[in-house]
Amino acid sequence: MSSTSRALALAASVAMLPSACTSTAVRGSEKPRRETAVVIGAGSVGSDYYPLGGAVCRLVNLETARHGLRCRTATSPGSVVNVTALRERRVDLAVLRSDVQHDAVTGGGPFARYGAFTALRAVLSAHAEPFALVVRADSGIGTAADLLGRRVNIGDAGSGHRLVMERVLEALGLSRADFALVTELPPGEQNDALCEGRVDAVVYAAGHPNGIVQDAIRRCGGRLVAMSGPPVDALLASHPEYTRAVIPGGLYPGHPIDVPTFGARATLVTTAAAPDDVVYEVARAVLEHFDDFMRLHAAFAPLDPREMVRAANRAPLHPGAERYYRERAGSPE
């Protein structure tokens, strides 16, 4: 697909809340240009959310001299924490898993005590994130049900990994008491635990190919376990924000065929307080360099601009993004 064709369908934008300004030096008698800071709540450095936030910021900053926006990313444990950061206006936009976006909009899951986040607004939908269960090759674990009585890392609190794993356990009818050991390590640290034999299984909710999954398989002798069967059927029936997916064969050593699983998508969101003109300008910056965007991470390569407008978003589209999409490609609906 050409850059022009992608431009006619791309769903890419960003937004900001009122934030501090800084001045930059200019030549001659011109007045200093005041730059407006835009902060994206991403994920941990080892996650695929961090490069997604970084890719958006990199492209936005290519046009700072024209629009005056200066974008940077902020690390975080993950999606659930990013919703809180948006509510508290500590970030201007954030990367969320689509299931977390759904829970925030409806006031479900980890947000039940806060109620629906009615001010949440969608910007774009990015790459798919198939759930990956990786076990030690000598663990004897062949299905998710075999986790009973084992040592399992369920993901760090506030992360998308943890949210999905809790729903997997619910579908399996398991609780923490059913395991020999439960740990809550973040993605980077859980690989060491797997390699050293301190846990039998670890989980990831991420785009593929993924460097941390690759490390767990190559360095630790890990093996992907298929997520299918009645428990997964039940999970999908009760959580329509997830869809069936596969981790393609050939991505990782020792896995020549597709591994069936399920998953959500990464999304970029903001709030209703985000100025329309800023959302519009950043959408334009991302669109003009969309081919570059796809090259910034392997998980971005298959992205279809039309899907980025339509897929996975549960919050209303931000009006600044909608105006841009209508001008360039007609209505996204």
ABEGO torsion letter per residue (X at the ends): XBAAAAAAABBBBBBBBBBBBBBBBBBEABBBBBBBBBBBBBBBAABAAAAAAAAAAAAAAAAAAAAGBBBBBBBBAEAAAAAAAAAAGABABBBBBAAAAAAAAAGBEAAAAAEBBAABBBABBBBBBBBBBBBBAAAGBABAAAABGBBBBAEBBGBAAAAAAAAAAAAAGBBAAABABBBABBAAAAAAAAAAGABABBBBBBBOBBAAAAAAAAAAGBBBBBBBEAAAAAAAAABAABBBBBBBBGABBGBABBBBBBBBBBBBBBBAABBAAAAAAAAAAAAAAAAAAAAABAAAAABBAAAAAABGBABBBBAAAAAAAAAAAEBAX
